[in-house]
Amino acid sequence: MRKQKKQGGFTLVEIAIVMVIIGLLLGGALKGQEMIQNAKTKRIKADFDQYVAAFYSYQDIYRALPGDNKKAETQHGYSADTYDGDGNGIVEDADQGKFWANLRAAGLISGSATDLTMPRNAFGGDITPVSDGADMGDHAFCFANIDQKIALIIDNNYDDGEGKTGAVRGVASGTLGTAIDYVAGQNVLCMKI
């Protein structure tokens, strides 16, 4: 008589244990991603608050808007008038790089005093100062590369939850003009100073 070989395999209990472990790993990874998104969303508001404080501090100290300051060369010790604005009281497209350089030169934000680049937000888009972003009729900071879901969260947390109204508004990517409802994909989120 021949002995039969015992067939190897996993029992239902072993398979169930493996499935539970996989579920826990996936759940942990998803929760981790959610925590990262939440932190980035909060970082948008923290950046906005920091730059608003710097904007008003600069205005108080120099009696001019950063980027629009006609005396930036002499006040900040620049070697050229490249960083001077025209003094018209508006941060125009041509003033945006100067805006950040003036704030850096005044020591109100970190970075080189001659750096004309715009800072990046937590989602990888530029932070742009504008004079009439999203039809607000006032200065604003616009954050590029913001997903629709994140834009709605920020707007709901800090304003009225509507892209076309309030102090937090949306505009289509690549523009800083007319306010729109947030769209699927990437948006520009403008927050009134």
VENGIGI-V346614 format. One record per residue. N is the residue number from 1. SS is DSSP state (@ for helix, = for strand, . for the rest). PSI is psi in radians with two decimals (* if undefined). NEAR is the number of other C-alpha atoms within 8 Angstrom. Layout:
n:ss:psi:near
N:SS:PSI:NEAR
N:SS:PSI:NEAR
This chain:
n:ss:psi:near
1:.:2.33:2
2:.:2.49:3
3:.:2.36:4
4:.:2.45:4
5:.:2.46:4
6:.:2.25:4
7:.:2.39:4
8:.:2.74:4
9:.:3.12:4
10:.:2.49:7
11:.:2.89:6
12:@:-0.61:6
13:@:-0.76:7
14:@:-0.74:8
15:@:-0.72:9
16:@:-0.72:8
17:@:-0.77:8
18:@:-0.73:8
19:@:-0.69:8
20:@:-0.76:8
21:@:-0.79:8
22:@:-0.75:8
23:@:-0.74:8
24:@:-0.72:8
25:@:-0.80:8
26:@:-0.75:8
27:@:-0.73:8
28:@:-0.72:8
29:@:-0.76:8
30:@:-0.72:8
31:@:-0.66:8
32:@:-0.74:8
33:@:-0.69:8
34:@:-0.70:8
35:@:-0.67:8
36:@:-0.78:8
37:@:-0.75:8
38:@:-0.72:8
39:@:-0.72:8
40:@:-0.68:10
41:@:-0.76:11
42:@:-0.53:8
43:@:-0.57:10
44:@:-0.85:11
45:@:-0.69:9
46:@:-0.75:8
47:@:-0.79:9
48:@:-0.86:10
49:@:-0.72:8
50:@:-0.79:8
51:@:-0.54:9
52:@:-0.78:9
53:@:-0.76:8
54:@:-0.72:11
55:@:-0.90:11
56:@:-0.62:8
57:@:-0.78:9
58:@:-0.80:15
59:@:-0.73:11
60:@:-0.74:8
61:@:-0.81:6
62:@:-0.08:7
63:.:0.67:7
64:.:2.79:11
65:.:2.47:15
66:.:2.41:14
67:.:-0.43:16
68:.:0.00:17
69:.:2.01:12
70:.:-0.35:9
71:.:0.32:8
72:@:-0.68:14
73:@:-0.87:14
74:@:-0.66:7
75:@:-0.53:7
76:@:-0.02:9
77:.:0.44:7
78:.:2.65:10
79:.:-0.06:5
80:.:2.82:6
81:@:0.28:8
82:@:-0.49:5
83:@:0.03:12
84:.:2.49:13
85:.:-3.04:12
86:.:-0.06:7
87:.:0.41:10
88:.:0.05:5
89:.:0.21:7
90:.:2.36:8
91:.:1.76:16
92:.:3.03:8
93:@:-0.73:6
94:@:-0.32:7
95:@:-0.14:11
96:@:-0.79:15
97:@:-0.71:12
98:@:-0.63:15
99:@:-0.93:15
100:@:-0.67:14
101:@:-0.73:16
102:@:-0.75:14
103:@:-0.67:15
104:@:-0.74:15
105:@:-0.59:11
106:.:-0.09:10
107:.:0.33:7
108:.:-0.38:10
109:.:2.81:9
110:.:2.70:6
111:.:3.04:6
112:.:2.44:8
113:.:-0.32:10
114:.:0.10:7
115:.:1.99:10
116:.:0.03:10
117:.:2.61:7
118:.:2.49:10
119:.:2.80:6
120:=:2.53:9
121:.:3.08:13
122:.:-0.35:9
123:.:0.17:8
124:.:0.02:8
125:.:2.86:11
126:=:2.69:12
127:=:2.00:12
128:=:2.22:9
129:=:2.35:11
130:=:2.75:14
131:.:-0.46:11
132:.:0.88:11
133:@:2.35:16
134:@:0.67:14
135:@:0.52:8
136:.:-0.32:10
137:.:0.29:7
138:.:2.98:9
139:.:2.59:13
140:=:2.80:14
141:=:2.29:14
142:=:2.27:15
143:=:2.02:14
144:=:2.83:14
145:=:0.64:12
146:=:2.15:14
147:=:2.64:10
148:@:-0.81:12
149:@:-0.76:6
150:@:-0.72:9
151:@:-0.75:13
152:@:-0.69:12
153:@:-0.84:9
154:@:-0.81:12
155:@:-0.73:14
156:@:-0.67:10
157:@:-0.58:7
158:@:-0.02:7
159:.:-2.49:11
160:.:-0.03:9
161:.:0.14:10
162:.:2.22:12
163:.:-0.44:15
164:.:-0.16:10
165:.:2.91:9
166:.:-2.93:9
167:.:-0.14:8
168:=:2.09:14
169:=:2.81:17
170:=:2.63:16
171:=:2.76:18
172:=:2.55:12
173:.:2.43:10
174:.:-0.05:4
175:.:2.85:7
176:.:0.46:12
177:.:-2.07:9
178:.:2.36:8
179:.:2.48:13
180:=:2.86:11
181:.:2.64:10
182:.:2.39:11
183:.:2.80:8
184:.:2.42:6
185:.:-2.63:7
186:=:2.41:12
187:=:2.88:16
188:=:2.21:15
189:=:2.06:13
190:=:2.31:14
191:=:2.13:11
192:=:2.35:10
193:.:*:7
